[in-house]
Amino acid sequence: MKKTDSLSYYRSHAIKLTIPVFFELLISSLFGMIDMMMVGNSGPSHITTPAIAAIGITNQMMFIGIAIAQAISAGGTAMISRYCGANEEYKVPNVVKHLIVLSIFLLIIPFVSINLLIPENVMKFIGAKQDTIDVGLNYFRIIILGFIFQSFNLSIFASIRGAGDTKTPMTINIGVNLLNVFGNYILIYGKLGLPALGVTGAAISTSLSHVVASIILIIMLSNKSHVVRLDLSKGFKFDKPIIQNLIKIGGPAALEQVGFRVGVVIFIKIISGLGTVMYATHQIASNILSLSFAPGQAFGIAASTLVGRSLGQKRVDRAERFIIEINRLALISSIFFALIFYFYGAKITGLYTDDQLIINESINIMKIIALIQPFQASAFTISGGLRGAGDTVSTLIVTIIGIVFIRIITAYILINIVGIGLVGAWLAMLFDQFVRWVGMVYRYKTDKWKEIKLK
């Protein structure tokens, strides 16, 4: 057996790419948890509970924007990884320019404009009660402004990872997240002579951290020695094949994410009918669940890059093997999180709030989150591999089936007809994750993803 065909070859490459992404996402999720904990412990519960709900409401809208940014970038990641696999790195800077331009016109301008023109209407549509709007309207506005820089960062990070560099995004993200926590401490609690701004302070700190990351990335892009760089001396001219590839891959991915996030908004509206306390409980549980996204997303990103590179080398066998081995590693990591959530769920929730109603309600939900782990991790990995091959249509179909026909309908029945409250919503999420996992596995086994060609 050749060294490049050995088990250690596939695992070492998978781990080399995955570990920096894992730590980046884990640290980001932990800091997201710290954000909510700091807000949750910044005052009396009649203020902090709607503040937590406001963060959750804002996050739902931000998830839509972030998801579209990542979807647009998915095409760039697939193209860049293939170009690098085929030793055609000279094509990468032009892809980067197209990603930035498409992001500005297809995402940043419409997304930011709508949310800043009618912020209260958007918050109400997602499910915010008046107490949540009163506390969190400024938070919503400031976070939306910060998205201008965040979306740029997401596009560049995706490009860098597509080139096989996962350490640079990790380093930058960890640094700016540390800056965000420090800023939270000053602005939420009013340190260093500044006023205590509560949840608004958290928004200012978060948005400023995105600005700092953008400045760092712009400096890096100006370095001509980097594979991922921005060469403005040649100007910009639309390249038809690049646009076609970005739309071919990013279009379905964007529809998938928009469909998913719209489905989540409807899901949230169903839950918001249970009241502010139950909604705050759901947001804390969702925030905890996002921590477990880190390994699955990391393995998915690694699979996407390695599959794209292998296909660029015309090694379909290697692409398939990477998906298999990365999926095994993802399942192993999911067991670790499942055990923590199952046995220590209430203690984790207690870090967010001292509201005993929320803590008691979270006990069964944390056990459901534990059961979600293996299906979620495997689905992340396999879908990442499919996207790396440019197969985003199948992930679109599977995701829409899961969120619309499984999660929303099941949640409505369990909450409004069966009457089991918030637990019913999380059982619907478990069912959704299982169905999506089955769909991803089925698509992978058809081998049709191996036949997708890029221009």
HUBELHU-V861517 format. One record per residue. N is the residue number from 1. NEAR is the number of other ideal C-beta (glycine too) atoms within 12 Angstrom. Layout:
n:N near:NEAR
n:N near:NEAR
This chain:
n:1 near:9
n:2 near:10
n:3 near:11
n:4 near:18
n:5 near:16
n:6 near:15
n:7 near:18
n:8 near:16
n:9 near:22
n:10 near:35
n:11 near:25
n:12 near:21
n:13 near:31
n:14 near:43
n:15 near:28
n:16 near:24
n:17 near:41
n:18 near:45
n:19 near:26
n:20 near:31
n:21 near:45
n:22 near:41
n:23 near:23
n:24 near:37
n:25 near:36
n:26 near:31
n:27 near:29
n:28 near:41
n:29 near:30
n:30 near:29
n:31 near:34
n:32 near:38
n:33 near:34
n:34 near:30
n:35 near:41
n:36 near:44
n:37 near:31
n:38 near:38
n:39 near:47
n:40 near:40
n:41 near:27
n:42 near:32
n:43 near:25
n:44 near:15
n:45 near:26
n:46 near:17
n:47 near:25
n:48 near:37
n:49 near:39
n:50 near:37
n:51 near:47
n:52 near:49
n:53 near:51
n:54 near:47
n:55 near:47
n:56 near:47
n:57 near:46
n:58 near:48
n:59 near:40
n:60 near:40
n:61 near:41
n:62 near:38
n:63 near:33
n:64 near:35
n:65 near:40
n:66 near:38
n:67 near:35
n:68 near:37
n:69 near:43
n:70 near:41
n:71 near:43
n:72 near:48
n:73 near:48
n:74 near:51
n:75 near:45
n:76 near:53
n:77 near:54
n:78 near:54
n:79 near:51
n:80 near:49
n:81 near:53
n:82 near:42
n:83 near:36
n:84 near:33
n:85 near:32
n:86 near:22
n:87 near:14
n:88 near:22
n:89 near:28
n:90 near:16
n:91 near:33
n:92 near:37
n:93 near:34
n:94 near:35
n:95 near:47
n:96 near:43
n:97 near:33
n:98 near:37
n:99 near:49
n:100 near:36
n:101 near:28
n:102 near:36
n:103 near:41
n:104 near:23
n:105 near:18
n:106 near:29
n:107 near:37
n:108 near:32
n:109 near:19
n:110 near:20
n:111 near:35
n:112 near:29
n:113 near:19
n:114 near:20
n:115 near:35
n:116 near:25
n:117 near:14
n:118 near:17
n:119 near:30
n:120 near:24
n:121 near:17
n:122 near:32
n:123 near:40
n:124 near:22
n:125 near:23
n:126 near:39
n:127 near:34
n:128 near:40
n:129 near:29
n:130 near:17
n:131 near:26
n:132 near:38
n:133 near:29
n:134 near:22
n:135 near:36
n:136 near:44
n:137 near:32
n:138 near:27
n:139 near:45
n:140 near:43
n:141 near:29
n:142 near:34
n:143 near:44
n:144 near:37
n:145 near:30
n:146 near:38
n:147 near:41
n:148 near:28
n:149 near:32
n:150 near:40
n:151 near:41
n:152 near:36
n:153 near:41
n:154 near:40
n:155 near:46
n:156 near:45
n:157 near:46
n:158 near:47
n:159 near:49
n:160 near:44
n:161 near:47
n:162 near:46
n:163 near:38
n:164 near:35
n:165 near:32
n:166 near:38
n:167 near:23
n:168 near:30
n:169 near:43
n:170 near:30
n:171 near:24
n:172 near:34
n:173 near:41
n:174 near:27
n:175 near:24
n:176 near:36
n:177 near:34
n:178 near:23
n:179 near:27
n:180 near:38
n:181 near:29
n:182 near:25
n:183 near:34
n:184 near:40
n:185 near:27
n:186 near:24
n:187 near:36
n:188 near:38
n:189 near:24
n:190 near:18
n:191 near:18
n:192 near:12
n:193 near:8
n:194 near:17
n:195 near:15
n:196 near:23
n:197 near:29
n:198 near:33
n:199 near:44
n:200 near:32
n:201 near:34
n:202 near:47
n:203 near:39
n:204 near:29
n:205 near:40
n:206 near:46
n:207 near:36
n:208 near:28
n:209 near:37
n:210 near:39
n:211 near:27
n:212 near:28
n:213 near:37
n:214 near:29
n:215 near:22
n:216 near:28
n:217 near:37
n:218 near:22
n:219 near:16
n:220 near:28
n:221 near:32
n:222 near:18
n:223 near:17
n:224 near:14
n:225 near:10
n:226 near:23
n:227 near:31
n:228 near:43
n:229 near:30
n:230 near:32
n:231 near:22
n:232 near:16
n:233 near:11
n:234 near:13
n:235 near:11
n:236 near:20
n:237 near:12
n:238 near:17
n:239 near:23
n:240 near:14
n:241 near:20
n:242 near:33
n:243 near:28
n:244 near:20
n:245 near:35
n:246 near:44
n:247 near:29
n:248 near:27
n:249 near:48
n:250 near:43
n:251 near:26
n:252 near:33
n:253 near:41
n:254 near:38
n:255 near:26
n:256 near:38
n:257 near:35
n:258 near:33
n:259 near:31
n:260 near:38
n:261 near:33
n:262 near:28
n:263 near:35
n:264 near:38
n:265 near:34
n:266 near:27
n:267 near:39
n:268 near:40
n:269 near:29
n:270 near:33
n:271 near:44
n:272 near:34
n:273 near:23
n:274 near:30
n:275 near:23
n:276 near:37
n:277 near:33
n:278 near:35
n:279 near:39
n:280 near:47
n:281 near:43
n:282 near:47
n:283 near:48
n:284 near:45
n:285 near:44
n:286 near:41
n:287 near:37
n:288 near:40
n:289 near:36
n:290 near:32
n:291 near:35
n:292 near:44
n:293 near:37
n:294 near:40
n:295 near:42
n:296 near:46
n:297 near:36
n:298 near:42
n:299 near:48
n:300 near:45
n:301 near:49
n:302 near:46
n:303 near:52
n:304 near:55
n:305 near:50
n:306 near:50
n:307 near:52
n:308 near:49
n:309 near:39
n:310 near:38
n:311 near:39
n:312 near:34
n:313 near:23
n:314 near:15
n:315 near:25
n:316 near:20
n:317 near:20
n:318 near:30
n:319 near:42
n:320 near:28
n:321 near:27
n:322 near:48
n:323 near:46
n:324 near:29
n:325 near:33
n:326 near:48
n:327 near:41
n:328 near:26
n:329 near:37
n:330 near:45
n:331 near:28
n:332 near:25
n:333 near:35
n:334 near:36
n:335 near:22
n:336 near:24
n:337 near:37
n:338 near:29
n:339 near:20
n:340 near:22
n:341 near:34
n:342 near:25
n:343 near:16
n:344 near:21
n:345 near:35
n:346 near:27
n:347 near:17
n:348 near:33
n:349 near:39
n:350 near:23
n:351 near:25
n:352 near:39
n:353 near:37
n:354 near:18
n:355 near:27
n:356 near:16
n:357 near:22
n:358 near:36
n:359 near:28
n:360 near:21
n:361 near:32
n:362 near:40
n:363 near:29
n:364 near:28
n:365 near:41
n:366 near:40
n:367 near:25
n:368 near:36
n:369 near:42
n:370 near:32
n:371 near:29
n:372 near:40
n:373 near:39
n:374 near:31
n:375 near:36
n:376 near:42
n:377 near:41
n:378 near:39
n:379 near:41
n:380 near:46
n:381 near:45
n:382 near:44
n:383 near:51
n:384 near:49
n:385 near:49
n:386 near:49
n:387 near:52
n:388 near:52
n:389 near:45
n:390 near:42
n:391 near:41
n:392 near:41
n:393 near:27
n:394 near:33
n:395 near:42
n:396 near:34
n:397 near:27
n:398 near:36
n:399 near:43
n:400 near:29
n:401 near:29
n:402 near:38
n:403 near:37
n:404 near:30
n:405 near:23
n:406 near:32
n:407 near:41
n:408 near:33
n:409 near:25
n:410 near:32
n:411 near:40
n:412 near:24
n:413 near:20
n:414 near:30
n:415 near:30
n:416 near:21
n:417 near:13
n:418 near:16
n:419 near:13
n:420 near:22
n:421 near:27
n:422 near:41
n:423 near:31
n:424 near:33
n:425 near:42
n:426 near:41
n:427 near:29
n:428 near:41
n:429 near:39
n:430 near:33
n:431 near:30
n:432 near:37
n:433 near:39
n:434 near:29
n:435 near:29
n:436 near:41
n:437 near:35
n:438 near:22
n:439 near:32
n:440 near:42
n:441 near:25
n:442 near:22
n:443 near:33
n:444 near:37
n:445 near:18
n:446 near:15
n:447 near:19
n:448 near:16
n:449 near:37
n:450 near:27
n:451 near:14
n:452 near:29
n:453 near:19
n:454 near:32
n:455 near:20
